[in-house]
Amino acid sequence: MAKVLIVDDAAFMRQMLAQMLSGEHEVCGEATTGVEAIEKYKEVQPDIVTMDITMPDMMGTEAVREILKLDPTAKIVMCSAMGQRHMVLEAMKLGAKDFIVKPFQKDNILHAISKYV
C-alpha cells in the first residue's frame, strides 16, 4: 500500500482520486497549489504524487521541478486534461514518471501508481 499525495486545485478531483485509491493505497495528504504541494511533499514524504498540471500560483510542471530538486527519486504521475499534451511532455522531460488523462478511470490510476511503487 503506497502513500499518495494528491495535488489538484479542484476539490472534487481530489475527492474523486481519494475515493478511487481508497482500500488500495493510503492518501497521506492533499494540496491545492504547486507551492502547497512542495511543502506537503516535505511534510508527508509520500511514495508517489499525482500532480495536476494547471493550478494557481505555480504550474504542475514547475512543482515537479522543485520536488525533484528536493528528492531526485520522487515518483510523480501527471494528471492532465486532453489538449495539455505539450505540458505533459514538458513534465516528463523534467522527470515525471507517467501521466493519466482526466476524466479519471480507476483502473488507469491504479495501474499508473502500481508501476512505480
Phi, psi and omega in degrees: 000118182271150172272122185244132171259122181260124180239114178197139181283346180264119182303319182294329178288319177298317180295318180298314178298316180300319179295318181293329181275341184305132180087338180257320183218164179259123174278109186266353179179163177224150177219149183252349180221166178296319179297315178297324180299318181296314180296317181293323178301313179299320185289312189260345180045066183288163174283330182205153180238135167260123190239119172293154180272311186261111180217159176289154174074326178200127179293155179302325180297319178292321177297321176301311181303314183291319179296319180291335172294320179290319185216096182299344180264005181303141177251118184232129176249121181282145176243119185226154171273160175301146179094359178251026186305315182298325178287324176297315180298320178297315180298321179294320177297326180286341178130000175299146186276326188198181175212153173232146186260136174281147356290143185290146170240131186308314181301319180295319180294309182298322179295314181299318181290317184295337179292337189241357179236000000 
